[in-house]
Amino acid sequence: MPELEIHHEHGHEPDPTGQKVGILAAVLAVGLAIVTIASHRAHTAAIIHKSTANDEWSYYQATRVKSHNVELGEQLVTVFGAKGESTEKMLASYAAQKKKYDQQGKEIQDQAQAAEASSKAAEEQALRFDIGEGLLEIGLVLSSLYFISKKMMFPVMGVIAGLTGAAVALTVFLL
């Protein structure tokens, strides 16, 4: 039975700088993964808040339609000139309903505006995370170019891009 020979390439010397650049690339990759996840979560939050705002505005519109129907009822009673106790009860009921729908409309409008503000804030966070993510990706790629070129300028530029990306992503917490 023939023996299996394993050939080793000779002439490769250990590259301590390459090892450091490899660790740097790994750190940048971990930072990139964290910022990417944060970015996705921020985008999801923005979508959820926007959906909530849309739902609140739809509810607001439905409440306004009900209020307009009550106003129409009041106007019809007035136009037809009906008189009597039942007419007064109907007009009093319409007035109470109109007041209720106006109050509900204001509350719903406030909730919709708050949801829109939350959506806008989440979109701003997502944008910062996206910019940070892009810069971290650039830093990772630039650092990796060391292994092709053996030039230290690439890891240096990679560190600068990576630190800038991390700093941009961290500005989210200053908002």
C-alpha positions in Angstrom: 0.0 0.0 0.0 1.5 3.3 -1.0 2.1 5.9 1.6 0.6 9.3 1.4 3.1 12.1 1.2 2.2 15.5 2.4 4.3 18.2 0.7 5.0 21.4 2.6 5.9 24.5 0.8 9.2 25.7 2.1 10.3 29.3 2.1 7.3 30.7 3.9 8.4 32.7 6.8 6.1 33.6 9.7 4.5 37.0 9.1 3.9 38.7 12.5 2.5 41.8 10.8 0.1 39.6 8.8 -1.0 38.0 12.0 -1.7 41.4 13.6 -3.6 42.5 10.4 -5.6 39.2 10.5 -6.6 40.0 14.1 -7.5 43.5 13.1 -9.6 42.2 10.2 -11.4 39.9 12.7 -12.1 42.8 15.1 -13.4 44.8 12.2 -15.6 41.9 11.1 -17.1 41.6 14.6 -17.8 45.3 14.7 -19.3 45.1 11.3 -21.6 42.2 12.4 -22.7 44.2 15.4 -23.5 47.4 13.5 -25.2 45.4 10.7 -27.6 43.8 13.2 -28.2 47.1 14.9 -28.9 48.6 11.4 -31.4 45.9 10.6 -33.2 46.3 13.9 -33.4 50.1 13.4 -34.9 49.6 10.0 -37.4 47.2 11.4 -38.3 49.6 14.2 -38.8 52.4 11.6 -41.2 50.2 9.6 -43.2 49.2 12.6 -43.5 52.8 13.8 -44.5 53.9 10.3 -47.1 51.2 10.1 -48.5 52.2 13.5 -48.7 55.8 12.4 -50.5 54.8 9.2 -53.0 52.7 11.3 -53.6 55.7 13.7 -54.2 58.0 10.7 -56.7 55.6 9.3 -58.4 55.4 12.6 -58.4 59.2 12.8 -60.0 59.4 9.4 -62.7 56.9 10.4 -63.4 59.0 13.5 -63.6 62.1 11.4 -66.1 60.4 9.0 -68.3 59.5 12.1 -68.1 63.1 13.3 -69.1 64.4 9.8 -72.1 61.9 9.8 -73.2 63.3 13.2 -72.9 66.9 11.8 -75.0 65.8 8.8 -77.6 64.4 11.1 -77.8 67.7 13.0 -78.1 69.6 9.8 -80.9 67.4 8.4 -82.9 67.8 11.6 -82.4 71.6 11.4 -83.2 71.8 7.7 -86.4 69.7 8.0 -87.4 71.8 10.9 -88.6 69.0 13.1 -89.8 70.0 16.5 -90.6 68.1 19.7 -89.1 66.2 22.5 -87.7 63.4 20.4 -86.0 66.0 18.1 -84.4 67.6 21.2 -83.2 64.2 22.4 -81.7 63.5 19.0 -80.0 66.8 18.8 -78.6 66.3 22.4 -77.4 62.8 21.4 -75.7 64.3 18.2 -74.0 67.0 20.3 -72.6 64.4 22.8 -71.4 62.1 19.9 -69.8 65.1 18.1 -68.0 66.1 21.3 -66.9 62.5 21.8 -65.6 62.1 18.3 -63.8 65.4 18.4 -62.0 64.4 21.6 -61.2 61.0 20.2 -59.9 62.6 17.0 -57.5 64.8 18.9 -56.2 61.9 21.0 -55.8 59.7 17.9 -54.1 62.5 16.0 -51.6 62.9 18.9 -50.8 59.2 18.9 -50.3 59.2 15.1 -47.9 62.2 15.3 -46.0 60.4 18.1 -45.7 57.3 16.0 -44.5 59.4 13.0 -41.9 61.0 15.3 -40.7 57.6 16.5 -40.5 56.4 12.9 -38.4 59.4 11.9 -36.1 58.9 14.8 -35.7 55.2 14.0 -35.0 56.1 10.3 -32.3 58.6 11.4 -30.7 55.9 13.6 -30.8 53.4 10.8 -29.1 55.9 8.5 -26.3 56.3 11.0 -25.9 52.6 11.4 -25.9 52.2 7.6 -23.1 54.7 7.2 -21.1 53.1 10.0 -21.7 49.7 8.4 -20.4 50.9 5.1 -17.3 52.4 6.6 -16.6 49.2 8.6 -17.0 47.2 5.4 -14.5 49.5 3.7 -12.1 49.2 6.6 -12.3 45.4 6.5 -11.6 45.3 2.7 -8.8 47.8 3.0 -7.2 45.8 5.8 -7.5 42.6 3.8 -5.6 44.1 0.9 -2.4 43.8 3.1 -2.4 40.1 2.3 -2.2 40.8 -1.4 0.2 43.7 -1.4 2.1 43.4 1.9 1.8 47.2 2.2 1.0 48.7 5.6 -0.9 51.6 4.2 -3.9 49.4 3.6 -4.4 48.3 7.3 -3.7 51.9 8.4 -6.5 53.1 6.0 -8.6 50.2 7.2 -8.2 51.2 10.8 -9.1 54.8 10.0 -12.2 53.7 8.0 -13.2 51.2 10.7 -12.8 53.7 13.6 -14.8 56.3 11.7 -17.5 53.8 11.0 -17.7 52.7 14.6 -17.8 56.4 15.7 -20.7 57.2 13.3 -22.6 54.1 14.4 -22.1 55.1 18.1 -23.5 58.6 17.5 -26.9 56.9 17.5 -26.7 56.8 21.2 -26.2 60.6 21.4 -29.5 61.3 19.7 
